[in-house]
């Protein structure tokens, strides 16, 4: 044959290539079948934590170590061949029974972490916030045993009292997150809300700083039984601050007798409480107390910086959540007789 062409060698080469193609098709079909099949695992849900800097090989080992019955080298090869090995993101994941290798990689590459949530309620104190965080699902209690001052130091707010500094809201967090992360989110949220409120404060407001607004807002939050009364309650306190009249608000007295010492208030407010001087007793002291007394929501913040114009200096609960407002002490005493003493 010309040029030394060997037909038998050529035929063998063709057969070899066809065999390789067939093997590749078989392997490819098997791989396509495998990546869509559920990975066996005993538990209904397997927790997987991926730390920053872990390689695809580390992740494959971690999946097997967590309780998924899969050869790590095989899973690693799938990660590499998929082209998404470098897209795998750190975080906390839940692998549910029936998850396939393809679904697993899709979850890890897109960072679909296992999320939980905790709701922090308007009007709660810092102590109540901490109790809610301690009860929250899969939230690491890194602040357990720390004082309020120590927590604020961890958050970079040395010498700032924690009361009132965290915005009440529902916070979503990855499973097994530190409670410090949630507190930091709530702290930053309150910073933003307070800054926004202070920027639209009314002229001639009897408050000097955003902190003053936060303190007043916390009082308004605790005194408000009906949302429609919130602006007028803030207006009463603003009027009192302008003329140097004591605020005389029971929630501040209760705070000084209990929450300031880290305990819940037990029993009823009595004359002895009103006569016992503390920095938060607004019957024995004029002006605002030294710290907020609770965590105010946005509506209370806005009421504090934009109080309703009113001539009232007094208000008393009607017993149905609403308040009766009075411009004079005589009117107020008549309202007290009507709604309190006769009952």
VOBA-1610 file (N, C-alpha, C; in pm, whole numbers, padded with zeros to 5 digits, always signed):
BEGIN
Unk+00084-00120+00000Unk+00000+00000+00000Unk+00087+00124+00000Unk+00041+00231-00064Unk+00122+00353-00068Unk+00142+00409+00072Unk+00258+00467+00091Unk+00297+00534+00217Unk+00294+00437+00336Unk+00299+00307+00313Unk+00308+00210+00420Unk+00180+00200+00502Unk+00064+00227+00444Unk-00064+00226+00515Unk-00102+00082+00550Unk-00131+00055+00682Unk-00167-00078+00732Unk-00316-00081+00762Unk-00394-00150+00676Unk-00538-00153+00691Unk-00580-00222+00820Unk-00507-00329+00858Unk-00542-00398+00981Unk-00525-00309+01104Unk-00419-00230+01105Unk-00397-00138+01218Unk-00507-00032+01224Unk-00545+00013+01106Unk-00650+00116+01100Unk-00782+00061+01155Unk-00813-00066+01115Unk-00936-00125+01164Unk-00933-00144+01316Unk-00818-00184+01369Unk-00804-00199+01514Unk-00822-00063+01584Unk-00765+00041+01523Unk-00776+00174+01581Unk-00922+00220+01585Unk-00994+00191+01475Unk-01135+00227+01470Unk-01213+00154+01577Unk-01187+00023+01592Unk-01257-00055+01694Unk-01226-00002+01834Unk-01098+00036+01856Unk-01060+00090+01987Unk-01132+00221+02015Unk-01137+00306+01914Unk-01204+00435+01932Unk-01353+00415+01958Unk-01413+00321+01883Unk-01555+00293+01904Unk-01580+00237+02044Unk-01488+00154+02091Unk-01500+00099+02225Unk-01490+00208+02329Unk-01396+00301+02308Unk-01379+00412+02402Unk-01503+00501+02404Unk-01559+00524+02284Unk-01680+00606+02278Unk-01794+00535+02351Unk-01804+00403+02331Unk-01909+00327+02397Unk-01892+00330+02549Unk-01767+00312+02593Unk-01741+00319+02737Unk-01775+00458+02791Unk-01737+00561+02714Unk-01767+00698+02758Unk-01917+00721+02767Unk-01991+00667+02669Unk-02136+00682+02671Unk-02197+00610+02791Unk-02144+00489+02817Unk-02194+00412+02930Unk-02164+00484+03061Unk-02037+00530+03072Unk-01998+00601+03194Unk-02076+00731+03208Unk-02091+00801+03094Unk-02166+00926+03099Unk-02310+00903+03138Unk-02370+00796+03083Unk-02507+00764+03120Unk-02518+00726+03266Unk-02418+00647+03314Unk-02418+00608+03455Unk-02402+00731+03544Unk-02314+00824+03503Unk-02292+00945+03582Unk-02418+01030+03585Unk-02482+01043+03466Unk-02605+01121+03459Unk-02714+01058+03546Unk-02718+00926+03548Unk-02815+00855+03634Unk-02782+00876+03781Unk-02652+00869+03816Unk-02611+00877+03957Unk-02638+01015+04017Unk-02606+01120+03941Unk-02620+01255+03998Unk-02766+01293+04022Unk-02859+01217+03962Unk-03001+01244+03982Unk-03065+01152+04086Unk-02988+01052+04134Unk-03042+00957+04229Unk-03029+01010+04371Unk-03127+00980+04461Unk-03115+01024+04600Unk-02994+00963+04667Unk-02925+01044+04746Unk-02812+00996+04825Unk-02866+00929+04951Unk-02821+00810+04982Unk-02872+00743+05102Unk-02822+00809+05230Unk-02912+00822+05326Unk-02877+00872+05458Unk-02980+00820+05557Unk-02937+00798+05680Unk-03025+00740+05780Unk-03121+00844+05838Unk-03068+00961+05872Unk-03150+01066+05932Unk-03233+01137+05825Unk-03349+01189+05866Unk-03433+01265+05773Unk-03365+01394+05729Unk-03291+01454+05820Unk-03218+01578+05790Unk-03077+01566+05846Unk-02979+01600+05764Unk-02839+01598+05804Unk-02787+01741+05802Unk-02726+01784+05910Unk-02669+01919+05918Unk-02528+01918+05860Unk-02500+02017+05777Unk-02367+02032+05717Unk-02319+02175+05737Unk-02205+02189+05801Unk-02145+02321+05821Unk-02020+02332+05735Unk-02014+02433+05651Unk-01899+02458+05564Unk-01832+02586+05610Unk-01708+02575+05650Unk-01633+02691+05696Unk-01568+02762+05578Unk-01540+02889+05598Unk-01471+02966+05493Unk-01335+02903+05464Unk-01302+02898+05336Unk-01172+02846+05297Unk-01170+02696+05271Unk-01278+02625+05299Unk-01281+02481+05273Unk-01282+02454+05123Unk-01206+02352+05080Unk-01200+02314+04940Unk-01317+02222+04907Unk-01336+02196+04777Unk-01440+02102+04735Unk-01414+01964+04792Unk-01286+01928+04802Unk-01252+01798+04859Unk-01292+01794+05007Unk-01266+01906+05079Unk-01306+01913+05221Unk-01458+01900+05235Unk-01531+01966+05145Unk-01677+01962+05151Unk-01727+01820+05128Unk-01670+01751+05030Unk-01710+01613+05003Unk-01687+01525+05125Unk-01572+01544+05191Unk-01543+01469+05314Unk-01644+01505+05422Unk-01678+01633+05431Unk-01772+01679+05533Unk-01911+01623+05514Unk-01955+01611+05387Unk-02086+01554+05358Unk-02094+01411+05409Unk-01989+01333+05380Unk-01987+01193+05425Unk-01979+01185+05577Unk-01897+01271+05636Unk-01881+01269+05782Unk-02010+01310+05852Unk-02091+01393+05787Unk-02217+01439+05849Unk-02322+01329+05854Unk-02306+01225+05771Unk-02403+01116+05776Unk-02463+01077+05643Unk-02416+01138+05532Unk-02464+01099+05400Unk-02375+00986+05349Unk-02435+00878+05306Unk-02360+00759+05267Unk-02318+00770+05121Unk-02204+00836+05098Unk-02151+00858+04965Unk-01998+00855+04973Unk-01931+00789+04877Unk-01785+00791+04875Unk-01735+00933+04849Unk-01659+00993+04940Unk-01612+01131+04918Unk-01539+01152+04786Unk-01452+01057+04741Unk-01385+01081+04613Unk-01483+01093+04497Unk-01588+01011+04499Unk-01687+01018+04391Unk-01761+01151+04393Unk-01797+01197+04512Unk-01867+01325+04523Unk-01776+01440+04482Unk-01649+01430+04519Unk-01552+01533+04481Unk-01536+01540+04329Unk-01528+01423+04264Unk-01516+01421+04118Unk-01637+01488+04054Unk-01757+01461+04111Unk-01877+01527+04058Unk-01869+01678+04074Unk-01823+01723+04189Unk-01808+01868+04210Unk-01716+01928+04104Unk-01603+01860+04078Unk-01505+01912+03983Unk-01558+01909+03839Unk-01616+01794+03800Unk-01662+01781+03662Unk-01779+01875+03632Unk-01854+01912+03734Unk-01968+02001+03712Unk-01927+02142+03674Unk-01804+02177+03709Unk-01757+02313+03684Unk-01797+02414+03791Unk-01861+02365+03900Unk-01909+02456+04006Unk-01840+02431+04140Unk-01729+02360+04138Unk-01660+02330+04264Unk-01621+02457+04339Unk-01580+02558+04264Unk-01536+02683+04328Unk-01653+02773+04367Unk-01774+02737+04327Unk-01892+02817+04363Unk-01951+02778+04497Unk-01904+02668+04555Unk-01959+02622+04682Unk-01933+02726+04790Unk-02037+02761+04863Unk-02029+02872+04960Unk-02032+02821+05103Unk-01960+02893+05188Unk-01959+02861+05331Unk-02097+02886+05390Unk-02129+02812+05494Unk-02257+02834+05560Unk-02307+02710+05630Unk-02430+02719+05677Unk-02495+02610+05749Unk-02609+02556+05663Unk-02604+02427+05632Unk-02699+02367+05538Unk-02770+02247+05601Unk-02887+02218+05549Unk-02961+02098+05584Unk-02974+02011+05460Unk-02926+01887+05468Unk-02941+01792+05359Unk-03057+01700+05395Unk-03165+01711+05322Unk-03284+01632+05352Unk-03278+01498+05280Unk-03340+01398+05341Unk-03343+01265+05281Unk-03407+01274+05143Unk-03344+01208+05046Unk-03392+01213+04909Unk-03319+01313+04822Unk-03223+01385+04880Unk-03146+01483+04803Unk-03048+01412+04711Unk-03043+01452+04585Unk-02951+01394+04488Unk-02821+01473+04486Unk-02712+01416+04428Unk-02588+01492+04415Unk-02607+01621+04338Unk-02692+01618+04234Unk-02716+01741+04157Unk-02786+01846+04243Unk-02886+01805+04322Unk-02956+01899+04409Unk-02866+01949+04521Unk-02780+01861+04571Unk-02686+01901+04676Unk-02593+02010+04625Unk-02534+01988+04508Unk-02442+02087+04453Unk-02514+02218+04423Unk-02635+02210+04372Unk-02712+02331+04343Unk-02736+02412+04470Unk-02768+02342+04580Unk-02792+02409+04708Unk-02665+02475+04759Unk-02552+02403+04751Unk-02426+02456+04805Unk-02371+02569+04719Unk-02384+02556+04587Unk-02330+02658+04497Unk-02411+02787+04503Unk-02540+02775+04534Unk-02625+02895+04543Unk-02641+02947+04685Unk-02574+02881+04782Unk-02575+02930+04918Unk-02711+02928+04984Unk-02794+02828+04952Unk-02926+02821+05013Unk-02914+02756+05151Unk-02882+02839+05247Unk-02857+02791+05382Unk-02988+02758+05455Unk-02975+02681+05562Unk-03088+02651+05649Unk-03113+02773+05736Unk-03230+02835+05723Unk-03258+02961+05792Unk-03359+02940+05905Unk-03343+03020+06007Unk-03436+03024+06120Unk-03471+03171+06144Unk-03567+03197+06232Unk-03603+03335+06262Unk-03641+03351+06408Unk-03623+03473+06457Unk-03662+03506+06593Unk-03728+03644+06589Unk-03837+03659+06663Unk-03909+03785+06667Unk-03886+03854+06801Unk-03841+03979+06793Unk-03818+04062+06911Unk-03926+04170+06910Unk-03999+04179+07019Unk-04126+04253+07022Unk-04108+04396+07073Unk-04184+04488+07013Unk-04184+04628+07057Unk-04222+04637+07204Unk-04149+04716+07278Unk-04178+04734+07420Unk-04107+04637+07511Unk-04043+04537+07454Unk-03964+04445+07537Unk-03841+04517+07591Unk-03795+04470+07705Unk-03669+04520+07760Unk-03554+04435+07708Unk-03433+04480+07737Unk-03315+04405+07694Unk-03314+04267+07757Unk-03359+04258+07881Unk-03365+04128+07948Unk-03458+04034+07871Unk-03573+04084+07829Unk-03667+04002+07753Unk-03612+03965+07616Unk-03537+04058+07555Unk-03470+04027+07428Unk-03377+03908+07447Unk-03298+03911+07553Unk-03200+03804+07576Unk-03271+03671+07602Unk-03381+03676+07672Unk-03456+03553+07698Unk-03510+03494+07568Unk-03556+03580+07477Unk-03607+03532+07348Unk-03494+03473+07265Unk-03379+03534+07268Unk-03265+03481+07192Unk-03220+03347+07249Unk-03226+03333+07380Unk-03187+03207+07444Unk-03282+03094+07406Unk-03408+03127+07375Unk-03506+03026+07337Unk-03510+03001+07187Unk-03444+03085+07109Unk-03453+03078+06964Unk-03396+02946+06911Unk-03453+02899+06803Unk-03416+02771+06744Unk-03278+02777+06678Unk-03189+02689+06723Unk-03056+02674+06664Unk-02980+02808+06654Unk-02984+02883+06762Unk-02906+03006+06773Unk-02803+02985+06884Unk-02676+02996+06849Unk-02570+02968+06946Unk-02567+03074+07055Unk-02575+03033+07182Unk-02582+03129+07294Unk-02443+03181+07334Unk-02378+03251+07244Unk-02243+03301+07273Unk-02243+03410+07379Unk-02358+03474+07405Unk-02362+03580+07505Unk-02405+03529+07642Unk-02434+03398+07652Unk-02474+03342+07781Unk-02365+03368+07885Unk-02405+03421+07998Unk-02308+03448+08103Unk-02243+03584+08094Unk-02264+03656+07983Unk-02206+03790+07968Unk-02301+03895+08025Unk-02244+03999+08083Unk-02326+04110+08129Unk-02366+04197+08010Unk-02462+04287+08033Unk-02500+04378+07927Unk-02384+04462+07879Unk-02300+04507+07972Unk-02183+04588+07935Unk-02086+04507+07852Unk-02069+04379+07885Unk-01978+04294+07809Unk-02030+04267+07669Unk-02161+04252+07658Unk-02221+04232+07526Unk-02200+04356+07440Unk-02225+04473+07496Unk-02206+04596+07420Unk-02061+04614+07379Unk-01968+04572+07464Unk-01826+04579+07429Unk-01796+04487+07310Unk-01856+04367+07310Unk-01837+04275+07198Unk-01891+04334+07068Unk-01993+04419+07082Unk-02054+04482+06965Unk-01989+04614+06929Unk-01881+04650+07001Unk-01809+04774+06971Unk-01874+04898+07025Unk-01958+04886+07129Unk-02025+05002+07189Unk-01993+05010+07338Unk-01867+05021+07370Unk-01827+05033+07510Unk-01895+05153+07575Unk-01932+05136+07700Unk-01989+05243+07782Unk-02128+05288+07736Unk-02190+05212+07648Unk-02328+05242+07605Unk-02420+05140+07669Unk-02522+05188+07739Unk-02618+05096+07802Unk-02695+05022+07693Unk-02721+04893+07710Unk-02788+04816+07605Unk-02937+04844+07590Unk-03000+04894+07696Unk-03146+04914+07691Unk-03184+05010+07580Unk-03280+04969+07499Unk-03332+05055+07394Unk-03251+05059+07266Unk-03137+04991+07263Unk-03044+05004+07150Unk-03069+04903+07038Unk-03168+04815+07056Unk-03190+04710+06958Unk-03332+04721+06902Unk-03342+04722+06771Unk-03472+04747+06708Unk-03557+04621+06711Unk-03681+04632+06759Unk-03770+04516+06762Unk-03822+04480+06623Unk-03797+04358+06582Unk-03834+04314+06449Unk-03817+04162+06442Unk-03848+04104+06328Unk-03822+03962+06306Unk-03691+03949+06230Unk-03600+03872+06285Unk-03467+03857+06226Unk-03447+03713+06178Unk-03400+03701+06054Unk-03372+03571+05994Unk-03222+03546+06000Unk-03186+03425+06038Unk-03044+03393+06054Unk-03016+03250+06009Unk-02895+03223+05961Unk-02859+03085+05926Unk-02853+02999+06051Unk-02893+02875+06036Unk-02894+02779+06146Unk-02757+02773+06211Unk-02757+02771+06345Unk-02636+02762+06427Unk-02550+02889+06421Unk-02616+03002+06394Unk-02549+03132+06399Unk-02532+03177+06544Unk-02432+03261+06568Unk-02413+03319+06701Unk-02522+03422+06730Unk-02568+03425+06854Unk-02668+03526+06892Unk-02612+03667+06880Unk-02481+03680+06881Unk-02421+03812+06862Unk-02452+03868+06723Unk-02466+03780+06624Unk-02499+03825+06489Unk-02638+03889+06487Unk-02734+03826+06553Unk-02869+03881+06557Unk-02870+04014+06634Unk-02798+04018+06746Unk-02791+04142+06823Unk-02726+04253+06741Unk-02625+04219+06665Unk-02559+04321+06582Unk-02655+04372+06475Unk-02733+04282+06415Unk-02831+04325+06315Unk-02935+04417+06378Unk-02982+04382+06498Unk-03083+04464+06565Unk-03025+04599+06608Unk-02900+04598+06651Unk-02833+04722+06689Unk-02820+04816+06570Unk-02774+04764+06458Unk-02758+04846+06338Unk-02892+04893+06285Unk-02996+04808+06299Unk-03129+04850+06255Unk-03179+04967+06337Unk-03156+04965+06470Unk-03199+05077+06554Unk-03118+05202+06520Unk-02990+05187+06492Unk-02909+05302+06451Unk-02972+05371+06330Unk-03010+05290+06232Unk-03067+05346+06108Unk-03202+05412+06134Unk-03287+05345+06211Unk-03420+05399+06239Unk-03413+05528+06318Unk-03325+05530+06417Unk-03312+05650+06500Unk-03256+05766+06419Unk-03158+05740+06336Unk-03100+05845+06251Unk-03206+05902+06157Unk-03285+05812+06098Unk-03389+05858+06006Unk-03495+05941+06079Unk-03534+05898+06198Unk-03634+05973+06274Unk-03581+06109+06314Unk-03459+06114+06364Unk-03400+06240+06411Unk-03386+06340+06297Unk-03366+06290+06176Unk-03347+06380+06061Unk-03476+06452+06022Unk-03591+06403+06069Unk-03719+06467+06034Unk-03789+06519+06161Unk-03711+06547+06265Unk-03771+06594+06391Unk-03839+06728+06373Unk-03939+06750+06453Unk-04014+06875+06447Unk-03931+06991+06503Unk-03958+07114+06457Unk-03887+07229+06514Unk-03930+07252+06659Unk-03842+07312+06736Unk-03869+07344+06876Unk-03896+07220+06961Unk-03841+07110+06920Unk-03856+06988+06997Unk-03774+07000+07127Unk-03830+06965+07243Unk-03755+06980+07369Unk-03658+06864+07393Unk-03590+06822+07288Unk-03492+06714+07294Unk-03363+06763+07230Unk-03251+06731+07292Unk-03124+06785+07243Unk-03048+06688+07153Unk-03066+06560+07171Unk-02987+06461+07098Unk-03075+06345+07051Unk-03024+06268+06956Unk-03098+06146+06918Unk-03120+06052+07036Unk-03025+06046+07129Unk-03043+05961+07246Unk-03163+06005+07329Unk-03184+06137+07339Unk-03303+06188+07409Unk-03430+06137+07341Unk-03429+06138+07207Unk-03545+06090+07132Unk-03568+05941+07158Unk-03460+05865+07167Unk-03471+05722+07192Unk-03531+05696+07331Unk-03486+05774+07429Unk-03539+05758+07566Unk-03687+05791+07570Unk-03724+05907+07510Unk-03865+05945+07510Unk-03949+05843+07434Unk-03897+05793+07323Unk-03971+05694+07244Unk-03998+05568+07326Unk-03901+05529+07409Unk-03921+05409+07491Unk-04032+05430+07593Unk-04044+05551+07646Unk-04150+05582+07741Unk-04285+05582+07670Unk-04289+05645+07553Unk-04413+05648+07475Unk-04456+05505+07441Unk-04359+05420+07406Unk-04391+05281+07373Unk-04458+05210+07490Unk-04407+05230+07610Unk-04461+05162+07727Unk-04594+05222+07773Unk-04617+05348+07745Unk-04739+05415+07791Unk-04855+05400+07693Unk-04827+05359+07570Unk-04931+05357+07468Unk-05013+05229+07474Unk-05143+05244+07498Unk-05233+05130+07495Unk-05309+05123+07364Unk-05327+05239+07300Unk-05400+05248+07174Unk-05314+05328+07077Unk-05289+05272+06959Unk-05197+05336+06864Unk-05239+05479+06831Unk-05368+05504+06825Unk-05416+05637+06789Unk-05379+05743+06892Unk-05349+05701+07016Unk-05314+05796+07122Unk-05165+05826+07128Unk-05085+05754+07049Unk-04939+05761+07065Unk-04885+05903+07046Unk-04930+05972+06942Unk-04880+06108+06916Unk-04916+06206+07025Unk-05038+06192+07081Unk-05081+06284+07186Unk-05008+06253+07318Unk-04979+06126+07345Unk-04901+06091+07464Unk-04762+06154+07453Unk-04702+06145+07334Unk-04572+06209+07314Unk-04584+06360+07331Unk-04697+06417+07287Unk-04718+06560+07303Unk-04728+06602+07449Unk-04792+06520+07533Unk-04800+06550+07676Unk-04660+06554+07737Unk-04579+06454+07707Unk-04444+06451+07763Unk-04359+06566+07709Unk-04377+06602+07583Unk-04303+06716+07528Unk-04343+06844+07600Unk-04472+06861+07628Unk-04518+06979+07701Unk-04455+06985+07840Unk-04451+06872+07907Unk-04393+06868+08041Unk-04243+06900+08039Unk-04173+06847+07939Unk-04030+06875+07929Unk-04005+07024+07905Unk-04090+07087+07828Unk-04072+07229+07797Unk-04083+07317+07921Unk-04172+07282+08013Unk-04193+07366+08131Unk-04122+07313+08256Unk-04044+07209+08239Unk-03970+07155+08353Unk-04055+07078+08451Unk-04168+07028+08407Unk-04259+06952+08494Unk-04215+06805+08494Unk-04214+06740+08610Unk-04178+06597+08613Unk-04268+06516+08519Unk-04209+06418+08453Unk-04286+06335+08360Unk-04388+06248+08432Unk-04353+06205+08553Unk-04445+06127+08637Unk-04509+06012+08559Unk-04426+05926+08505Unk-04475+05812+08429Unk-04437+05681+08498Unk-04537+05599+08526Unk-04515+05477+08604Unk-04415+05380+08542Unk-04413+05360+08409Unk-04318+05263+08353Unk-04172+05293+08386Unk-04136+05420+08400Unk-03997+05450+08436Unk-03968+05408+08581Unk-04067+05426+08668Unk-04050+05385+08808Unk-04034+05233+08816Unk-04119+05163+08742Unk-04111+05017+08739Unk-03975+04972+08688Unk-03926+05039+08584Unk-03795+05002+08529Unk-03686+05020+08633Unk-03688+05131+08702Unk-03585+05156+08803Unk-03591+05060+08920Unk-03710+05007+08946Unk-03727+04914+09059Unk-03699+04770+09020Unk-03689+04742+08891Unk-03675+04602+08850Unk-03576+04583+08736Unk-03613+04623+08616Unk-03532+04594+08499Unk-03391+04653+08507Unk-03377+04767+08573Unk-03243+04825+08588Unk-03151+04732+08666Unk-03213+04643+08743Unk-03136+04545+08820Unk-03141+04405+08757Unk-03197+04398+08634Unk-03198+04272+08562Unk-03305+04174+08605Unk-03411+04222+08669Unk-03517+04132+08714Unk-03652+04184+08667Unk-03749+04094+08656Unk-03884+04132+08616Unk-03957+04194+08734Unk-04050+04284+08703Unk-04127+04349+08809Unk-04235+04254+08858Unk-04241+04236+08986Unk-04340+04148+09046Unk-04439+04230+09130Unk-04565+04191+09126Unk-04663+04259+09208Unk-04718+04384+09143Unk-04770+04477+09227Unk-04831+04600+09180Unk-04745+04719+09217Unk-04757+04825+09138Unk-04687+04949+09169Unk-04755+05015+09289Unk-04676+05047+09390Unk-04732+05103+09513Unk-04667+05239+09544Unk-04724+05307+09643Unk-04673+05438+09681Unk-04526+05431+09720Unk-04484+05322+09782Unk-04344+05309+09821Unk-04252+05313+09700Unk-04298+05254+09587Unk-04218+05260+09466Unk-04206+05403+09415Unk-04317+05476+09418Unk-04316+05613+09368Unk-04230+05704+09453Unk-04219+05674+09582Unk-04141+05758+09673Unk-03994+05720+09679Unk-03959+05603+09626Unk-03819+05558+09631Unk-03743+05616+09514Unk-03645+05698+09545Unk-03571+05766+09439Unk-03474+05671+09369Unk-03481+05668+09237Unk-03382+05601+09152Unk-03358+05694+09033Unk-03253+05671+08956Unk-03231+05756+08838Unk-03346+05752+08738Unk-03434+05650+08749Unk-03545+05636+08654Unk-03678+05678+08715Unk-03676+05729+08838Unk-03801+05770+08901Unk-03838+05910+08855Unk-03934+05918+08762Unk-03972+06048+08706Unk-04074+06120+08793Unk-04101+06066+08912Unk-04180+06140+09011Unk-04087+06220+09102Unk-03969+06165+09130Unk-03875+06233+09220Unk-03773+06317+09143Unk-03765+06298+09012Unk-03667+06371+08932Unk-03734+06428+08807Unk-03685+06544+08765Unk-03737+06606+08643Unk-03652+06562+08524Unk-03703+06589+08404Unk-03630+06555+08282Unk-03642+06408+08247Unk-03565+06370+08148Unk-03566+06231+08101Unk-03480+06143+08191Unk-03512+06015+08203Unk-03426+05923+08276Unk-03294+05904+08199Unk-03195+05840+08260Unk-03062+05832+08198Unk-03054+05737+08079Unk-03145+05642+08070Unk-03144+05547+07958Unk-03287+05520+07914Unk-03303+05461+07797Unk-03436+05413+07760Unk-03482+05307+07860Unk-03611+05277+07858Unk-03665+05177+07950Unk-03718+05055+07875Unk-03706+05056+07742Unk-03753+04944+07661Unk-03705+04967+07518Unk-03740+04874+07431Unk-03703+04885+07291Unk-03821+04942+07212Unk-03816+05067+07170Unk-03929+05126+07099Unk-03932+05084+06953Unk-04053+05074+06898Unk-04069+05049+06756Unk-04063+05178+06678Unk-04077+05167+06546Unk-04063+05286+06462Unk-04173+05388+06488Unk-04295+05343+06514Unk-04404+05437+06539Unk-04378+05521+06663Unk-04322+05460+06767Unk-04289+05535+06889Unk-04175+05632+06863Unk-04078+05591+06783Unk-03967+05682+06749Unk-04021+05805+06676Unk-04110+05784+06581Unk-04164+05896+06505Unk-04252+05985+06593Unk-04325+05926+06686Unk-04406+06007+06777Unk-04319+06094+06866Unk-04204+06041+06908Unk-04114+06116+06995Unk-04055+06238+06925Unk-04027+06226+06796Unk-03965+06338+06724Unk-04068+06426+06655Unk-04191+06376+06642Unk-04299+06456+06583Unk-04424+06444+06670Unk-04416+06492+06795Unk-04532+06478+06886Unk-04650+06560+06836Unk-04766+06513+06871Unk-04888+06584+06832Unk-04902+06713+06913Unk-04942+06820+06845Unk-04966+06947+06913Unk-05088+06934+07003Unk-05071+06962+07131Unk-05180+06946+07227Unk-05158+07040+07345Unk-05266+07075+07411Unk-05255+07156+07534Unk-05255+07066+07658Unk-05269+06938+07637Unk-05280+06845+07750Unk-05147+06833+07824Unk-05158+06823+07957Unk-05043+06796+08043Unk-05061+06666+08121Unk-05178+06606+08109Unk-05210+06485+08186Unk-05285+06387+08098Unk-05274+06260+08133Unk-05360+06159+08071Unk-05374+06042+08168Unk-05485+05973+08153Unk-05513+05858+08238Unk-05583+05753+08153Unk-05559+05628+08184Unk-05620+05519+08109Unk-05770+05511+08135Unk-05846+05491+08029Unk-05991+05474+08043Unk-06027+05330+08078Unk-05928+05242+08071Unk-05954+05103+08103Unk-05981+05015+07983Unk-05991+05077+07866Unk-06016+05000+07744Unk-05897+05009+07647Unk-05784+05057+07697Unk-05666+05075+07614Unk-05644+05218+07570Unk-05751+05297+07565Unk-05740+05437+07527Unk-05711+05523+07649Unk-05681+05651+07625Unk-05646+05743+07733Unk-05735+05867+07729Unk-05758+05923+07847Unk-05830+06049+07860Unk-05727+06158+07885Unk-05724+06262+07800Unk-05624+06368+07810Unk-05687+06492+07872Unk-05608+06561+07955Unk-05659+06678+08026Unk-05554+06789+08025Unk-05600+06916+08008Unk-05506+07028+08009Unk-05473+07079+08149Unk-05557+07045+08248Unk-05536+07097+08383Unk-05546+06985+08485Unk-05492+07014+08606Unk-05494+06913+08711Unk-05637+06885+08757Unk-05722+06989+08762Unk-05861+06967+08802Unk-05932+06872+08706Unk-05912+06895+08576Unk-05973+06807+08476Unk-05918+06665+08489Unk-05790+06658+08516Unk-05726+06527+08529Unk-05783+06452+08651Unk-05800+06524+08763Unk-05854+06459+08883Unk-05996+06408+08859Unk-06073+06483+08784Unk-06209+06437+08751Unk-06202+06311+08664Unk-06105+06308+08571Unk-06089+06189+08485Unk-06045+06069+08568Unk-05958+06093+08665Unk-05913+05984+08753Unk-06031+05931+08834Unk-06114+06023+08885Unk-06233+05980+08959Unk-06324+05895+08871Unk-06340+05937+08747Unk-06432+05868+08656Unk-06381+05730+08614Unk-06253+05723+08581Unk-06203+05600+08520Unk-06124+05509+08614Unk-06077+05564+08725Unk-05994+05484+08814Unk-06058+05462+08951Unk-06084+05571+09023Unk-06128+05559+09162Unk-06264+05491+09174Unk-06357+05522+09083Unk-06489+05462+09092Unk-06487+05312+09062Unk-06383+05269+08988Unk-06370+05127+08959Unk-06301+05052+09073
//
